[in-house]
Amino acid sequence: MEMLVVGEADIRQAVSMEEAISVVEDGFTSLADGQVNLPPVLSLEMPEIRGEIHVKGAHVTGAPSFAIKLAAGFYDNHLLGLPTGSGMMLVFSARTGFPEALLLDNAYLTELRTAAAGAIAAKYLAKKDLSVVGVVGAGAQGRYQIMALAKVRPFDKLVVYDLDEDRLASYVEEMPGIVGVDCEAAADVQQVVTESDLLVTATPSAKPYVQAQWLHPGLHITAMGADNPGKQELESEALARADLLVCDVKIQCFERGELHHGLEDGIIDEQSEVVELGELTAGRHPGRTDDSQITICDLTGVGVQDTVIASLAYQKALDAGFGSRLEM
Ligand SMILES: NC(=O)c1ccc[n+]([C@@H]2O[C@H](COP(=O)([O-])OP(=O)(O)OC[C@H]3O[C@@H](n4cnc5c(N)ncnc54)[C@H](O)[C@@H]3O)[C@@H](O)[C@H]2O)c1
């Protein structure tokens, strides 16, 4: 029995952001159609070293393979000159359960599938004409979210804030060359929120830093940093200011996303109207219907995103003849 082992460089060459957006969109539709077997997230947290590992996976009914993904986030890695995220994905045969491929992607596929979800949210929830896009958190996702957004919606300018001045400065220097628009460093989060038509929050903050009173008509927020119960980026009251609340999957967001804090603080309850992203991609909910609405999308990262992107990467690697065969 053999398994294909594919390294990060080949995976980067094999899978594009456009393809990631397309398969992730289909994955959310399958989820909304009840076609996905989705187990709960296994999460190992090591607060004393600011580290965590998430294990996620899913099977889409009828798909020939499925994946289990391990993704680590170690938030002091930058002090060692390393990125925060690392990890790998394992692809299995859905007929025999035997492993078919080990994708040593160093979290690249997680970055893509997460950014793809943000772009899909923007497609259905952001105003048609975007001028300023704001980012809080000038790290990996602060970059990938914007690269994905640029594939679905044009915008004129980026405004960004980060607690770390060096990371902020490198972001401002790099991003114009990547997405072709000006990028300005903001003095604080309030400036980012008030100037933006679309805001991405991409930090591991344990304390909410986006105040409800700063939200303004027309704003769309994709809050994707909080993927554990201890993280929160938006004040819970911000959820009450939204005309439309969307999330990737309710059971997860009620346990580990912004919605979790909204529930705990009594701002929403389990009966509050929260639309899942798959309802939008399946065409069962229109998303934004008016330029003055405030919309919020809470993303915690769903196993179906990992399965569809890993299956895509496996297939593309096979087609391109990438990777090496390992005897098991
Ligand atoms: N929802 C998902 O599917 C998903 C997927 C991947 C990562 N994440 C989460 O997204 C978050 C960001 O991940 P990353 O890989 O981009 O991390 P990163 O370490 O590369 O970047 C995070 C940035 O946020 C900044 N920051 C931290 N607290 C801040 C604050 N209060 N205000 C302003 N800036 C602040 C840091 O200085 C850093 O530059 C993490 O919480 C991670 O777990 C979620």
The ligand as an ORCA input file, in Angstrom:
! r2SCAN-3c Opt
* xyz 0 1
  N     -12.012     31.229     11.392
  C     -11.098     30.450     10.853
  O     -11.390     29.552     10.066
  C      -9.657     30.691     11.170
  C      -8.648     30.113     10.360
  C      -7.307     30.462     10.592
  C      -6.991     31.310     11.649
  N      -8.004     31.795     12.451
  C      -7.727     32.680     13.567
  O      -7.416     33.973     13.044
  C      -6.593     34.666     13.989
  C      -5.394     35.258     13.244
  O      -4.596     34.212     12.741
  P      -3.249     34.532     11.928
  O      -2.728     33.220     11.484
  O      -3.485     35.599     10.936
  O      -2.337     35.090     13.108
  P      -1.014     36.000     12.974
  O      -0.274     35.783     14.239
  O      -0.339     35.745     11.678
  O      -1.607     37.487     12.948
  C      -2.340     38.034     14.008
  C      -2.032     39.522     14.087
  O      -2.955     40.139     15.005
  C      -2.245     41.117     15.755
  N      -3.008     41.388     16.972
  C      -3.190     40.578     18.036
  N      -4.048     41.144     18.911
  C      -4.419     42.336     18.378
  C      -5.297     43.365     18.784
  N      -5.977     43.293     19.935
  N      -5.428     44.463     17.986
  C      -4.741     44.559     16.820
  N      -3.897     43.611     16.378
  C      -3.744     42.499     17.144
  C      -0.865     40.505     15.961
  O       0.106     41.486     16.280
  C      -0.631     39.844     14.603
  O       0.031     40.708     13.694
  C      -6.229     33.640     15.062
  O      -7.067     33.787     16.160
  C      -6.503     32.306     14.373
  O      -6.795     31.261     15.270
  C      -9.312     31.515     12.211
*
